[in-house]
Amino acid sequence: KACTCYRVAEKYDLCRDLSIRLADLQIQKGSTFFAAKSYEQAAQMAQQLQDLPTAAKYFNKAGELYVEG
């Protein structure tokens, strides 16, 4: 929910950072699908920040996790 609040407030950097942290925790729990969703959200926030190389990296990580899960 915090990510949604940051996104609505256009605090894309905070939303991106929180999404990455959440993805890491979900990986530790073994929830690869939800980790992939979090990386996907982080990638979208990186796109909003015009950081396309980072967005591509997070989209790639999300894709790898979708294949795993």
C-alpha positions in Angstrom: 0.0 0.0 0.0 2.9 2.3 0.7 4.1 1.9 -2.9 0.7 3.0 -4.2 0.8 6.1 -2.0 4.2 7.0 -3.2 3.2 6.4 -6.9 0.1 8.6 -6.5 2.2 11.3 -4.8 4.6 11.0 -7.8 7.5 10.0 -5.4 8.7 7.5 -8.0 12.1 7.0 -6.5 10.7 6.0 -3.1 8.2 3.7 -4.8 11.0 2.1 -6.8 13.2 1.6 -3.8 10.4 0.1 -1.7 9.4 -2.2 -4.6 12.9 -3.6 -4.8 13.1 -4.1 -1.1 9.8 -5.9 -1.1 10.9 -8.1 -4.0 14.0 -9.1 -2.1 11.9 -10.1 0.9 9.5 -12.0 -1.3 12.4 -14.0 -2.8 13.5 -14.9 0.7 10.0 -16.2 1.4 10.0 -18.2 -1.8 7.2 -16.1 -3.4 8.8 -15.7 -6.9 5.5 -14.6 -8.6 5.0 -11.7 -6.2 8.7 -10.8 -6.3 8.4 -10.6 -10.1 5.4 -8.3 -9.7 7.4 -6.1 -7.4 10.3 -5.9 -9.8 7.9 -5.1 -12.6 6.5 -2.2 -10.5 10.1 -1.0 -9.8 10.8 -1.1 -13.5 7.7 1.0 -14.2 8.9 3.6 -11.6 12.3 3.7 -13.2 10.6 4.4 -16.5 8.8 7.3 -14.9 12.1 8.6 -13.8 13.5 8.2 -17.4 16.1 5.7 -16.1 15.6 3.3 -19.0 18.7 1.1 -18.4 17.6 0.4 -14.9 14.0 -0.2 -16.0 15.3 -2.7 -18.5 17.3 -4.5 -15.8 14.2 -4.7 -13.5 11.9 -5.9 -16.3 14.5 -8.6 -17.1 14.7 -9.7 -13.5 10.9 -9.9 -13.4 10.9 -12.0 -16.5 13.4 -14.4 -15.0 11.3 -14.8 -11.9 8.1 -15.3 -13.9 9.8 -18.2 -15.8 11.1 -19.6 -12.5 7.7 -19.5 -10.7 
